[in-house]
Amino acid sequence: NSNISQFYNLRNNYLSEWERIPFQPSFDTFINENSIQGYGIFTERNSSIFNLNQRVSFYIEPIGFKHESIINAEDNKLYLINITAVITMEDDKGNEVPAIEDIQDYIFKSHNKITELYLPLDLDLTSSLPSGNYVITYTLTDNISKENFDIQKNITIS
């Protein structure tokens, strides 16, 4: 079928360009807790004010991550994506909040080189934090290309 052939030609061209894109965020936002249903399917949170003991849910769509060809136990060729997210927080004076640090690993093995990927990054606030303004830093590393980026978000704890 020529339509299928045309699709694969377009896809291969797209993937060639993908390999040249640096690892970076294409979209990110705070979302309502437990609202993710899939890629691009979530309820956006309309505030960056959080209460203590509340979960800060962050949604990100990275682009430019690389794929590594691997062979699984059944001798199938798969594509590995391996991203690590480190979440840290500072108060408005630049002091790191040691109780807030989280490392999350995202490892995907797929039969095709996927490019539509979302990462849900959740951070539970602790009751020992004083009210005030804070900066959350999300550092994402593509463990295949070794590229990384930071996203900083301001929040207020009330």
C-alpha positions in Angstrom: 0.0 0.0 0.0 1.5 3.3 -1.1 -0.1 5.2 1.9 1.7 3.0 4.4 4.9 3.3 2.5 4.5 7.1 2.4 3.8 7.1 6.2 7.0 5.2 6.9 9.1 7.5 4.7 7.7 10.5 6.6 8.2 8.8 9.9 11.8 7.9 9.1 12.5 11.5 8.1 10.9 12.7 11.3 13.1 10.3 13.4 16.2 11.5 11.6 15.4 15.1 12.6 14.5 13.9 16.1 18.1 12.6 16.5 19.4 16.1 16.0 17.1 17.9 18.5 18.7 18.5 21.9 17.0 17.0 24.9 14.6 19.6 26.2 11.1 20.2 27.4 8.4 20.9 24.9 5.7 21.4 27.5 5.3 21.4 31.2 2.7 22.4 33.8 1.5 21.8 37.3 -1.5 19.4 37.2 -4.2 18.4 39.5 -3.2 15.3 41.5 -4.2 12.0 39.9 -5.5 13.7 36.8 -3.2 12.1 34.2 -4.9 9.7 31.9 -2.3 9.6 29.1 -0.1 11.7 26.8 -1.7 15.2 26.8 -4.6 14.1 28.9 -4.7 15.8 32.3 -6.3 18.6 34.2 -4.1 21.6 34.5 -3.7 23.1 38.0 -4.5 26.8 37.9 -2.4 27.7 41.0 1.1 27.4 42.3 -0.1 27.8 45.9 0.1 24.5 47.9 -0.8 23.5 51.4 1.5 21.4 53.6 1.1 17.6 53.2 -0.1 18.2 49.6 1.4 16.6 46.6 2.9 18.8 43.9 2.1 17.1 40.6 4.1 18.2 37.6 3.6 17.0 34.0 6.4 17.3 31.4 6.7 16.3 27.8 10.4 16.0 26.9 11.7 15.9 23.3 15.0 15.0 21.8 15.6 12.0 24.1 17.6 9.3 22.4 16.8 5.6 21.8 19.3 2.8 22.4 18.8 -0.5 20.4 18.7 -3.5 22.7 17.9 -7.2 22.3 15.6 -8.7 24.9 15.5 -12.2 26.3 13.2 -13.4 23.5 15.8 -12.1 20.9 13.5 -9.2 19.9 15.0 -5.8 18.9 13.7 -3.1 21.3 14.4 0.6 21.8 15.4 1.8 25.3 14.6 5.2 26.7 16.3 6.0 30.0 15.6 9.3 31.8 16.3 10.3 35.4 14.6 13.2 37.1 16.0 14.8 40.2 13.8 17.1 42.2 15.2 19.6 44.7 13.7 22.6 46.4 15.1 25.9 47.8 13.5 28.5 50.0 13.4 32.2 48.8 16.8 32.8 50.3 18.4 30.1 48.1 18.8 27.6 51.0 18.2 24.0 49.9 15.4 22.3 51.7 17.1 19.0 52.6 13.9 17.2 53.4 12.8 17.7 49.8 14.8 15.6 47.3 13.6 12.9 45.1 15.1 10.9 42.3 12.8 9.2 39.8 13.9 6.8 37.0 11.9 6.4 33.9 12.9 3.4 31.8 10.9 2.4 28.7 11.4 -0.4 26.3 9.4 -0.2 23.1 9.2 -2.0 19.8 9.2 1.3 18.0 11.1 4.6 18.5 8.5 6.5 20.5 8.6 10.3 20.5 5.4 11.1 22.4 6.4 10.7 26.0 5.1 12.3 29.2 6.7 12.1 32.7 4.6 12.6 35.8 6.8 14.1 38.5 5.3 14.0 42.0 6.7 15.7 45.1 5.1 15.3 48.5 5.6 18.3 50.7 6.4 17.7 54.4 4.6 19.2 57.3 7.9 20.7 58.7 8.1 23.3 56.0 7.3 26.9 57.0 4.9 28.9 54.9 6.6 31.0 52.2 7.9 31.1 48.7 10.1 28.2 47.3 11.7 27.2 44.0 11.4 23.6 42.8 14.1 22.5 40.4 13.4 19.6 38.1 16.7 18.3 36.6 16.1 15.7 33.8 18.9 13.7 32.4 18.8 11.5 29.3 21.1 8.7 30.4 21.7 7.6 26.8 22.9 10.9 25.3 24.0 12.3 28.7 22.2 15.5 27.9 20.2 17.3 30.7 18.1 20.3 31.4 16.6 22.1 34.4 13.1 23.5 34.8 12.6 25.8 37.8 9.1 26.5 39.1 8.1 28.9 41.8 5.6 27.8 44.4 4.1 29.2 47.6 3.3 27.1 50.6 0.4 28.5 52.6 
